[in-house]
Amino acid sequence: MTSSMDIPSVQPLTGDTLATTAELIARLDEFRERRGYVNPQQGPMAAALPRVFDGYRVFYKALVLDEKHLSPLEKEFVWLVLLCVANELGTHHLKLFFDHGGTDSQALAAFRLAAWVNGTNAYMFVDENWQPYFPRLSSRQAYLDGVNSLIAGFDDITPKWAHLALLSAQSGAKSKWGVAAELHACYELDIPEASMAEAMSVALWPCGANAFHDAAGVWLEMVRSGQVNASQQFKAWAAMPSQDGLDLKIQPKETS
């Protein structure tokens, strides 16, 4: 068995330099022995970007594999809804779902919730364009009532599971309206912020860093505006200035 100690130390590669064949094989074999498989993108990283490859291993483990706030089956239910919305196969997550006791009934609930995410734009459209014509109706409440209807009759799916999965999937779908609706729901259900953060964060992997960036931006503004009963830790985060990455200040034109 190849251990991490057997992998040649990572050295900077310059110009058209590639890792040696032995280094390439050692890195990929070590990953395969730990995870049971390798993915195509790991080949170019192991050959030409060894520091990225090693960072990838560490980040993937911390984000996806390590147990944090969600229970193993709860986490895989979140992944099932997220992957369905993202149209990503993720077959190793299907295996984990069943390994942790997932059932066909729970999978059916996950498919319903994924389909619900794909219909979010209808509620957003009504909210943004037709609300004056329907002053007695709330698009957000209609959306949340629909979630309750979707999971009614599923004794093995709790509202907490459903809304954490939807928070993750709405983040992955880059629906700011959907993320806001789910954050409201999670706070109303007293779901811990730590669980909410974990569910939101995993959307980064199949859907890209900007999915997590945008969803966290919605959360930031909701805490700042007092729309949710955030913890002191999250209020401290929201109070920090200059969280747009770069503040572009337009200089006034000089007058002659």
N, C-alpha and C positions, 0 to 999 in steps of 0.2 A: 504493500500500500504506500502511496506517495503521501507524505505529510507536508504541511506548510513549510517545514524546515528544509525540505528537499528542493523547494523552488528557488532558482537562482535569484539573488538580490536584484531588485529593480534598479536599472541604470537608465539615465536619460538617453533617449535615442534621438539622433540628429540627422538632418538631411534625408537620404533615402535608406537609412539604416533600419534593419528589421531585427527582431529578437532571433536568436539562434533556433534551429529546429528543436533542439532539446529543451530550451526554455519555453517555447510555444507549447509543446506536448506536455511538459510538466505542469504548466499552469492550467491547461484544460483538463488534464487527468485529475488534478487535485480537486478542481471544482466538481467534476463528474462524480468523484468518490464521495463528496460531501452531500451533493444534491441529487445524484442519480441521473443527471442529464446535463447537457450543455445546449445553449442556444446559438444560432448562427452569428449574432452580433458579437459574441465573445471571441470568435476567431480573429477578426481584424484588431480587436483591442489587445488580445494576447500577443499578436504578431508585431504590431506597430505602436500600441499605446499601453504599455505595461502598467504605468502608474494609474491610468484610467481603469484598466482591468482590475487592479487590486482595490481601488476605491469603489468600483462597482460592487465587488464582492461584499465589502464591509457595509456599504449603504443598503444593498438589497437585503442583507441579513437583518439589519437594524429596522428597516422599514416594514418588511414583509414577513420575516420568519420569527423574529423574537417576540415572545409574549409580552404584552404591555397591559392594556386596560380591558380589551375585549376578550371574552372567553374563546377558546379555539373554534367551537361550532358557530358562535355568534359572529366571529371574524370571517369565517368562510361563507356564511350567509350574506354578509356584506359584500364579499368578493363576488358571489354568484350574481347578485343584482347589478353590481358595477360592471362586470365583464359582459353581461348580456346587453347592457346599454351601450357599452363601448364597442360591441361586436368583436370582442377578442376571445379566442378559444380558451386559453388558460386552463388546459386540461389537467395540469397538476393541481389546480385549485378545486376542480371537480373531484379529483381523487381525495384530497384533504377533506372536502365537504362530507363525503361518504365515510372516510376513515374516522371522522369525529362524530359519526352517528346521524348525519343528515339523512332526511327521508324524502321520498317522492312528494309527499304532501308539502313539505317545506320548500322544495324546489318549485312546485307549482305556485306557491305564494310569491316566491322570488320572481318568477316569470311575469306574474300579474303586476308586481311593483315596477319591474323594468319597463313594461308596456306603458304604465301610468306616467313614468318620467318622459317618455316620448310624446305624450300628449300635453305636456306642461305649457307649451306655447299658446294653446287655446285660452288657458286661464290668464296668462300674461297679456294676451291681446285684449281680452275683455277688460282686464284691470286698467290697462293703459289707454284704451280707446272708447270703451262703451260704458264705463262706470257711471257717467252722468245720466245715462238712459235707464240704468238699473240701480237707483240709489239705495234700495232696500236689500240688495244682494252683495255679498262679499266673495270675491273670486278666491281669495285665500282660504276662507272657510269652506267654500265649495270643494276646493282641491283637497283639503284635509278630511272633509266628510267622505270624499271618494276613497281616500286611503283606508278609512275605517271600514267602509263597505268591502273593500278588496280583501281585507284580512279577517273579516267576520266569518266565523265557522272554522277557522284554523286555530285549534287549541294549542298548537305547538309554535305559534308565532305571536310574540308579544308586540304591543305598540312600540316599545323601545327598539326591538330588533328592526321593525319595519322602518322607523324614522331614521335610525342610524344608517341603514342600507340606502335609504332614499337621499340622505344628506351626502353620502359618498357618491351615489350615482348622479345626483344633480350637480355636484362639484365636477365630476368627470364630463358631464354634458355641457359644462360651462354655462349653465342657466343661472344667472344671478337672481332672477325672480324665484326660481325653485330653491336655491340655496337659502335665501331669506325666509321663505315659507317653512323650510325644514328646520332652520335654526330657531324660529319662533316655536315650532312644535316641540323640539327637543327641550327647550327651556321650560315650556309649559308642563312637560312630563317630568321635570326635575332630573333629566338625564345628565350625568356628570360631564363637565366640560372636557375632562381628559378623554372620555370615550368618544365625544363628539370630534375632538381633534384627531384622534387616531382614525376614525372612520373617514373623515375628510381627507386626511393625508394620503391614504392608500390610492386615491384617485390619481395621484402624481405618477404612479408607475405605469399604468396602461394608457393614461390620457395626457401625460406631459406635465412639466413643472408649472406651466401657466394655468393649468386647471386648478391646482392648489393655490397658486398666487391669487387668482381672481376670487376664489371662494373665500379665502382668508381676508381679502379686501372687503367683501360684503360683511363678514363677521366684524371686522374692525370698525366699519361705519355704524353698524347696529349697536355696538358697545358704546361708541362715542356719543351717539344720539340718545342713549338711554332706552332703546327699544327692548332690550333684554336685561334681565337681572343678573348681570355678570359678576363673577368673583372679583376680589380685590386684585388678584394676579392678572386677570384679563383687563381690568380697568387700568392697571399700571401699564400694560402693553399699549392700550388704546391711547393713553395720555402722551406717549412718546411722539415727538415731532418728526417730520421729514421721513415718512415711510413710503414715499412714492419712488424711491430709488434715486431720483435726480430731480431737484427743483429747478425748473427752467425759468429764469427771471428775464423778462423782456426789458431791455434798457431803453429808456426814453431817448428819442432822437434829439440830437443837439440842434439847436436853432442858431442860425447865423445872425 
